[in-house]
Amino acid sequence: MAEAVKELWPEVRLGIGPAIEDGFYYDFDKKEPFSDEDLVNIERKMREIISKNEPFTREELGKEEALKLFARMGEDYKLDLIRALVDTKITIYKTGKDFIDLCRGPHVGSTGEIKAFKLLSVAGAYWHGIETNPMLQRIYGTCFLTQKELDDYLKNLEEAKKRDHRKLGPQLEFFDIYHEEAGAGLVFYHPKGALLRTLIEDYEKKEHLKRGYQIVITPHIMQAGLWKTSGHYDYYKENMYTLNIDEKEYVLKPMNCPGHILIYKSKMRSYRDLPIRFFELGTVYRHEKAGVLHGLLRVRGFTQDDAHIFCLPEQLRDEIKAIIDFVFDTMKVFGFNEVGIELSTRPEKYIGSEADWQQATEALEEALKEKKLAYDINVGDGAFYGPKIDIKLKDALNRKWQCATIQCDFALPKRFNLSYIDSEGKERQPIMLHRVLLGSLERFIGALLEHYNGELPLWLAPTQALVIPIKDSLMEYALSVKKELEDNSIRAEIDDHKETLNKRIRNAEVNKIPYCLIVGEREAESKSVSVRKKGKGDAGVLTQEAFIKQIKEEIKNKVS
């Protein structure tokens, strides 16, 4: 793609062009914006290059030699990349008449091996993601071994556009994200969205209490010294909001763990007390760059279903396995039956000893093996204080969403001098597990809406039944039906708009309401309702009692 762009616009300067999960992108410095017609022309030029079956030739250069080469080419962004490399040998690839690019490789042998591909979109991207740097144009594309795979992927993309939570949320009056007066990346939940979130939170609280967790609540701001002790100040400061109060520096919390640690430290603990499991629906704030904000998936303020477990070394593996079971049980309830699992190991910047890291990593890996779960190794992507298991759910379009995380931490208990008294009266250091199940509730709600295309399971639907009287004289009966439903904890509304019956039924379909209850004179006389189910149409006439029994059973079983 970069070769095609350079042939069409020789003056364009190249940024970076990595492979990503669903394809690739390349950043270009071009004065005029790329148009849809430009993408068509680039694709045409790419096919010409492919038809020539041009070989890719790899060469190694010394750093100074590489700097001179790309300086002659006028590729300033490549020079920036080369200067940042610690390697003394730089690899380049050549193809075609004179196209040269900086790349680690490997590549396929020649352009002719490339099969089905498609350029998808153009977006703006700051160089290195820094807002004070030049804004480049990023072209996204994808490619597959066969045309059928590409066609299936493009079909999924079209379906994903229809399901985009950024459209569904406002359409269903669940939430909106941007108010100019408030700022970007902040979520405003409207009554229906707040109810959905409350239903999720209530379910989580109940399940955590059943499994031996204790609910805690910690402050939103805490002094900077706490974050210096935890290591976040050194390793995470660029993502933290700081403020001064009474001439002291405070931090708007990006994590909940230091608060839970202080609660643990509030009194002496015995080995008999462990494991201690603290759970909080904790709202955190992170300084995300404007360019990466994306609906509910990437915001500046969000709530995590966060827990921290303090345990004995001999309890560690069982606690990890119990968390894994909890994750799978929770995903199943919300209708997600497929997941992908990654084990992330020590990053370049970390705290703690290598021995502790090894022990923590082994504990996570052994738990996965004992549960007979398949997983991939994600080298170097652990948190700065410990390795982690990431469990990514797969939605109806087979897309992965990051939700559950289990992190094993020896470092923070050491930095905060956490201890318990063992059976011999000696002080020992507990091991700490950080974990979330759904992760960010905002991100999970976005995933949930897209998975179901807004048609939420009955137990999560803000309005479960809509009562529609066919004429004004039946309003009294309609109100009695609504009251009977509400007395049985069924969320109901009445549509008394002066519109045709068919129009009101269509509105209910658009608003994704699971049940419509049509009431006419016949229904009023027999104390019944005419039932229409979303997506299935007429479900017959039932007595109020029979319908309530049916819907309560469906809610109880959390049918997805």
C-alpha positions in Angstrom: 0.0 0.0 0.0 2.8 2.4 0.9 4.5 1.7 -2.5 1.2 2.5 -4.3 0.8 5.7 -2.4 4.4 6.8 -3.2 3.9 6.0 -6.9 0.7 8.1 -7.0 2.0 11.0 -4.7 5.8 11.0 -4.6 5.9 13.9 -2.3 4.1 12.0 0.5 6.2 11.1 3.5 5.8 7.8 5.2 5.1 7.2 8.9 4.6 3.7 10.3 2.7 0.8 8.9 2.2 -2.2 11.2 0.1 -5.3 11.0 -2.8 -5.2 13.5 -5.3 -7.9 14.6 -7.8 -7.3 11.8 -5.4 -6.2 9.1 -3.0 -3.3 8.8 -2.7 0.5 8.7 -0.1 3.0 7.4 0.3 6.6 8.4 1.1 9.2 5.7 2.0 12.9 5.8 0.0 14.3 2.8 -1.1 17.9 2.5 -4.5 17.1 0.9 -6.8 14.6 2.6 -7.3 11.2 1.1 -10.7 10.9 -0.6 -12.9 7.8 -1.2 -11.8 8.1 -4.9 -8.2 8.1 -3.8 -8.7 4.8 -1.9 -10.1 3.3 -5.1 -7.0 4.5 -7.1 -4.6 3.2 -4.4 -6.3 -0.3 -4.5 -6.0 -0.2 -8.3 -2.3 0.6 -8.1 -1.8 -2.1 -5.4 -3.3 -4.7 -7.8 -0.8 -3.6 -10.5 2.0 -4.2 -8.1 0.7 -7.6 -7.1 0.3 -8.6 -10.8 4.0 -7.9 -11.3 4.9 -10.4 -8.6 7.7 -8.1 -7.4 10.1 -9.8 -4.9 10.7 -8.4 -1.4 14.5 -8.1 -0.7 15.8 -7.8 2.8 19.0 -5.9 3.6 20.8 -5.0 6.8 22.4 -1.6 7.3 24.4 0.0 10.0 22.6 2.7 11.9 24.6 5.6 10.4 24.2 4.2 6.9 20.4 3.8 7.4 20.2 7.5 8.6 22.0 8.7 5.5 19.8 6.6 3.2 16.5 7.9 4.6 17.8 11.4 4.9 18.5 11.3 1.1 15.0 10.1 0.6 13.6 12.9 2.7 11.8 10.5 5.0 11.9 12.5 8.2 9.6 10.2 10.2 11.8 7.2 9.3 14.8 9.1 10.6 12.9 9.7 13.9 12.2 6.0 14.2 15.8 5.0 13.4 17.2 7.4 16.0 15.0 5.8 18.7 16.2 2.3 17.9 18.9 0.8 20.1 19.9 -1.8 17.5 23.1 -1.2 15.7 21.8 -3.1 12.6 18.8 -1.7 10.8 16.7 -3.9 8.4 15.1 -2.5 5.3 13.1 -4.1 2.5 13.2 -3.2 -1.2 10.6 -4.0 -3.8 9.7 -2.8 -7.3 11.9 -0.2 -9.1 13.0 1.9 -6.1 10.7 1.5 -3.2 12.5 1.1 0.2 11.0 0.9 3.6 12.2 0.5 7.2 10.9 -2.8 8.5 11.9 -5.6 10.9 10.0 -8.2 8.8 9.6 -11.0 7.9 7.7 -10.6 4.6 6.2 -13.0 2.1 8.5 -13.7 -0.8 6.9 -11.5 -3.3 3.9 -9.3 -4.0 2.2 -12.0 -6.0 1.6 -14.1 -2.9 -0.8 -11.4 -1.6 -4.4 -12.4 -2.3 -7.7 -10.8 -1.2 -7.5 -7.3 0.3 -9.5 -4.2 0.9 -8.8 -0.6 2.0 -11.4 0.3 4.6 -11.1 3.8 5.9 -9.0 6.9 6.6 -8.5 8.5 10.0 -6.3 11.1 11.6 -3.4 10.1 13.8 -0.9 12.2 15.7 2.7 11.1 15.1 3.6 8.9 18.1 0.1 9.6 19.4 1.2 12.9 20.9 -1.2 15.8 20.3 1.6 18.4 19.8 3.1 16.3 16.9 2.0 16.6 13.3 -1.4 15.1 12.4 -1.0 12.3 9.8 -3.5 10.4 7.7 -4.0 6.7 8.6 -5.3 4.4 6.0 -6.7 1.2 7.4 -6.9 -2.0 5.4 -7.4 -5.8 5.7 -6.4 -8.9 3.8 -7.1 -12.6 3.7 -5.9 -15.7 1.9 -9.2 -16.1 0.1 -11.9 -13.9 -1.4 -14.5 -15.7 0.6 -12.8 -14.9 3.9 -12.6 -11.3 2.9 -16.3 -11.2 1.8 -17.3 -12.7 5.2 -15.2 -10.2 7.1 -16.7 -7.2 5.1 -20.2 -8.6 5.7 -19.4 -8.7 9.4 -18.1 -5.1 9.2 -21.4 -3.9 7.7 -23.3 -5.7 10.5 -21.0 -4.2 13.1 -21.9 -0.7 11.8 -25.6 -1.4 12.3 -24.8 -2.6 15.9 -22.5 0.3 16.8 -23.2 1.1 20.4 -22.5 4.8 19.7 -25.6 4.8 17.6 -27.7 2.4 19.6 -27.1 4.1 22.9 -28.5 7.5 22.0 -31.2 5.9 19.8 -32.5 3.8 22.7 -32.0 6.8 25.1 -29.5 4.9 27.2 -26.6 7.3 27.3 -24.7 10.1 25.5 -21.0 10.7 25.6 -20.1 14.2 24.5 -21.4 17.4 26.0 -19.4 20.4 24.9 -20.0 22.0 28.3 -18.6 18.9 30.1 -15.8 17.7 27.9 -15.0 14.6 25.9 -14.7 11.0 27.1 -17.3 11.4 29.9 -20.5 9.3 29.9 -24.0 10.6 30.8 -26.4 7.8 31.6 -30.0 8.6 30.9 -32.7 6.8 33.0 -32.9 3.7 30.8 -29.1 3.3 30.6 -28.7 4.0 34.4 -31.3 1.3 35.0 -29.4 -1.2 32.8 -26.2 -0.4 34.6 -27.9 -0.7 38.0 -29.3 -4.2 37.1 -25.8 -5.3 36.2 -24.3 -3.8 39.4 -27.0 -5.4 41.6 -26.4 -8.8 40.0 -22.7 -8.5 40.6 -23.1 -7.4 44.3 -25.3 -10.4 45.0 -22.9 -12.8 43.3 -19.8 -11.4 45.0 -21.5 -11.7 48.5 -22.4 -15.3 47.7 -18.7 -16.1 47.0 -17.2 -14.6 50.1 -16.3 -11.1 48.9 -16.7 -8.1 51.2 -17.9 -4.8 49.6 -15.8 -1.8 50.2 -15.8 1.9 49.0 -12.7 4.0 48.7 -12.2 7.8 48.0 -11.9 9.2 44.5 -8.9 11.4 45.4 -5.9 10.4 47.5 -2.5 12.0 48.2 0.2 11.6 45.6 2.5 9.9 48.1 0.3 6.8 48.1 0.7 6.5 44.3 4.5 7.0 44.7 4.6 4.0 47.1 2.4 1.9 44.7 4.7 2.8 41.8 1.8 4.3 39.7 3.4 7.7 40.0 6.5 6.6 38.2 5.0 4.0 35.8 1.6 5.5 35.1 1.7 9.2 35.7 1.0 10.2 32.1 -2.4 8.7 32.5 -3.2 10.3 35.9 -5.0 13.5 36.8 -3.3 15.4 39.6 -4.5 18.4 41.6 -3.3 20.5 44.5 -5.3 20.8 47.7 -4.0 22.7 50.8 -0.6 22.9 49.1 -0.4 19.1 48.7 -0.5 17.0 45.5 -3.5 14.7 45.2 -4.4 12.2 42.5 -7.8 11.4 41.0 -7.6 7.7 41.3 -6.8 5.7 38.1 -6.9 2.4 40.1 -8.6 1.1 43.1 -5.8 -1.2 44.5 -4.1 1.4 46.8 -7.4 2.1 48.6 -8.0 -1.6 49.2 -4.5 -2.0 50.5 -5.1 0.7 53.1 -8.2 -1.1 54.2 -6.2 -4.3 54.6 -3.6 -2.4 56.6 -6.1 -0.9 59.0 -5.6 -3.7 61.5 -3.4 -6.7 62.1 -4.5 -9.8 60.1 -4.1 -13.4 61.1 -3.5 -16.3 58.7 -7.0 -17.5 59.9 -8.5 -14.3 58.3 -7.1 -15.1 54.8 -8.1 -15.1 52.1 -9.6 -11.7 52.4 -11.6 -10.6 49.2 -12.4 -6.9 48.9 -14.8 -5.9 46.1 -15.7 -2.4 44.9 -17.6 -1.0 42.0 -14.9 1.7 41.8 -15.1 4.7 39.5 -11.6 5.6 38.2 -10.3 8.4 35.9 -7.5 8.1 33.3 -6.0 10.8 31.2 -6.7 9.4 27.7 -5.6 11.3 24.7 -8.5 12.8 22.6 -7.5 10.8 19.6 -8.0 7.4 21.3 -11.4 8.1 22.9 -14.0 5.8 21.4 -17.6 5.6 22.5 -18.0 3.6 25.8 -14.9 1.6 24.9 -12.3 4.2 25.7 -13.4 7.0 28.1 -11.8 9.2 30.7 -14.1 8.2 33.6 -15.4 4.6 34.1 -16.3 2.1 36.7 -14.6 -1.2 37.3 -16.0 -4.3 39.1 -12.7 -4.4 40.9 -11.6 -6.9 43.6 -8.4 -7.5 45.4 -7.7 -10.8 47.2 -5.1 -11.1 49.9 -4.1 -14.8 50.4 -1.6 -17.2 51.7 0.9 -18.8 49.3 -0.8 -22.2 49.6 -4.2 -20.5 48.8 -3.0 -18.8 45.6 -3.7 -21.4 43.0 -7.2 -22.2 44.3 -8.1 -18.5 44.4 -7.0 -18.1 40.8 -9.1 -21.1 39.7 -12.1 -19.8 41.7 -11.8 -16.4 39.9 -11.7 -18.2 36.5 -14.9 -20.1 37.4 -16.5 -16.9 38.5 -15.6 -15.3 35.2 -17.0 -18.1 33.1 -20.2 -18.3 35.2 -20.7 -14.5 34.8 -20.1 -14.5 31.0 -22.6 -17.3 30.6 -25.3 -15.4 32.4 -24.9 -12.4 30.1 -25.0 -14.7 27.0 -21.3 -14.9 26.1 -20.3 -18.5 25.7 -17.0 -18.2 23.8 -13.8 -16.6 25.1 -10.1 -16.2 24.2 -7.4 -16.4 26.9 -4.0 -14.7 27.1 -1.2 -15.0 29.7 0.8 -11.8 29.7 4.4 -11.9 31.1 6.9 -9.4 32.6 7.2 -6.1 30.6 10.5 -4.2 30.2 9.6 -1.7 33.0 8.6 -3.6 36.1 8.8 -3.6 39.9 9.7 -6.5 42.2 12.2 -9.4 41.9 12.5 -11.8 39.0 12.0 -14.7 41.4 8.6 -13.2 42.5 7.7 -12.7 38.8 8.5 -16.3 38.0 6.5 -17.6 40.9 3.5 -15.4 40.0 3.6 -16.4 36.4 3.8 -20.1 37.2 0.8 -19.8 39.6 -1.3 -18.3 36.8 -0.1 -20.8 34.2 -0.6 -23.8 36.4 -4.2 -22.7 37.2 -5.0 -22.5 33.5 -3.5 -25.9 32.9 -5.4 -27.5 35.8 -8.6 -26.0 34.4 -7.6 -27.5 31.0 -8.0 -24.1 29.2 -6.3 -23.2 26.0 -4.3 -19.9 26.1 -1.8 -17.8 24.2 1.4 -16.3 25.7 1.5 -12.5 25.3 5.2 -11.8 25.9 6.0 -8.6 27.9 2.4 -7.3 28.2 2.0 -7.8 31.9 1.2 -5.0 34.4 4.3 -3.3 35.9 3.7 -5.1 39.2 2.8 -8.6 38.0 1.8 -11.0 35.2 -1.8 -11.4 34.3 -4.5 -13.6 32.6 -6.7 -11.7 30.2 -10.0 -13.4 29.3 -11.6 -11.8 26.2 -15.2 -12.6 25.4 -16.4 -13.2 21.8 -19.6 -11.6 20.7 -22.2 -12.6 18.1 -19.9 -11.3 15.3 -16.9 -13.3 16.7 -15.1 -10.1 17.8 -13.0 -10.1 20.9 -13.7 -7.7 23.8 -11.2 -7.3 26.7 -13.1 -7.7 29.9 -11.8 -10.0 32.7 -8.3 -9.8 34.0 -6.5 -11.6 36.8 -3.2 -10.2 38.0 -0.8 -11.9 40.4 1.2 -9.4 42.5 4.0 -9.9 45.0 5.4 -6.4 44.6 2.7 -4.1 46.1 2.3 -6.1 49.3 6.1 -5.7 49.7 6.1 -2.0 48.9 3.3 -1.3 51.4 4.7 -3.7 54.0 1.6 -5.8 54.2 1.7 -8.6 56.7 -0.3 -11.3 58.5 0.6 -13.3 61.6 1.2 -17.0 60.7 0.5 -20.1 62.9 3.8 -19.7 64.7 3.2 -16.0 65.6 5.6 -14.7 62.9 4.9 -11.9 60.4 4.5 -13.0 56.8 3.7 -11.2 53.6 0.5 -12.1 51.8 0.1 -12.4 48.1 -2.3 -10.1 46.3 -4.5 -10.8 43.3 -6.0 -8.0 41.3 -9.1 -9.0 39.3 -12.1 -7.7 37.3 -14.8 -9.8 35.8 -16.6 -7.5 33.4 -13.8 -5.0 33.6 -15.0 -1.5 32.7 -18.8 -1.4 33.0 -18.8 1.2 30.3 -16.9 -1.1 27.9 -19.0 -4.1 28.9 -22.3 -2.2 28.2 -21.0 -1.2 24.8 -20.1 -4.9 24.1 -23.5 -6.0 25.4 -25.4 -3.6 23.2 -23.5 -4.6 20.1 -23.7 -8.4 20.9 -27.5 -8.2 21.1 -27.9 -5.4 18.6 -29.7 -3.5 21.4 -32.3 -6.3 21.9 -31.2 -7.1 25.5 -32.3 -10.2 27.3 -35.6 -9.8 29.2 -34.0 -9.5 32.6 -31.8 -6.6 31.5 -34.4 -4.7 29.3 -35.2 -1.4 31.0 -38.8 -1.7 29.8 -39.9 -5.4 29.8 -43.5 -4.9 28.7 -45.3 -2.1 26.9 -49.1 -1.9 27.5 -51.0 -0.5 24.5 -54.7 0.3 24.9 -56.4 0.4 21.5 -58.6 3.4 22.5 -58.8 6.0 25.3 -61.8 4.4 27.0 -59.5 1.4 27.8 -57.0 3.5 29.7 -58.3 2.5 33.1 -57.9 -1.2 32.3 -54.4 -0.5 30.8 -53.4 1.2 34.0 -54.6 -1.7 36.1 -52.5 -4.1 33.9 -49.4 -1.9 34.3 -49.9 -1.8 38.1 -50.3 -5.6 38.3 -47.1 -6.0 36.4 -45.2 -3.6 38.6 -46.6 -5.2 41.7 -44.9 -8.4 40.4 -41.6 -6.5 39.8 -42.0 -6.4 36.0 -40.9 -3.1 34.5 -43.8 -1.8 32.4 -44.9 1.3 30.6 -48.1 2.5 28.8 -48.1 3.9 25.2 -51.1 6.2 25.1 -50.0 8.2 22.1 -52.6 9.3 19.6 -51.2 7.1 16.8 -52.4 4.0 15.1 -52.0 0.6 16.8 -49.6 -0.5 14.0 -47.5 2.6 14.5 -47.2 2.1 18.2 -46.2 -1.6 17.7 -43.6 -0.5 15.2 -42.2 2.1 17.8 -42.0 -0.7 20.4 -40.0 -2.8 17.9 -37.6 0.1 17.1 -37.1 0.7 20.9 -36.3 -3.0 21.3 -39.1 -3.6 23.9 -39.4 -7.4 24.5 -43.2 -7.6 25.0 -46.2 -5.6 23.8 -49.5 -6.2 25.6 -52.4 -5.1 23.4 -55.6 -4.4 25.4 -59.0 -4.0 23.7 -62.6 -4.5 25.0 -62.4 -8.3 24.8 -59.2 -8.3 26.9 -60.7 -5.9 29.4 -63.8 -8.1 29.8 -61.7 -11.3 30.3 -58.9 -9.7 32.4 -56.4 -10.8 29.7 -53.8 -9.3 27.4 -53.0 -9.9 23.7 -49.2 -10.7 23.7 -46.7 -9.8 21.0 -43.1 -10.9 21.5 -40.2 -8.9 19.9 -39.1 -10.6 16.7 -41.8 -13.3 16.9 -45.0 -11.4 16.5 -48.4 -12.5 17.9 -48.0 -14.9 20.8 -51.8 -15.3 21.6 -54.1 -14.1 24.3 -53.2 -14.9 27.9 -54.8 -14.0 31.2 -52.8 -11.5 33.2 -51.9 -14.2 35.7 -50.7 -16.6 33.0 -48.6 -13.9 31.3 -47.0 -12.8 34.6 -46.1 -16.4 35.5 -44.5 -16.8 32.0 -42.5 -13.6 32.1 -41.3 -14.1 35.7 -40.0 -17.5 34.8 -38.1 -16.1 31.8 -36.7 -13.3 34.0 -35.7 -15.7 36.7 -33.8 -18.0 34.3 -32.1 -15.0 32.7 -32.8 -16.3 29.2 -30.5 -14.8 26.6 
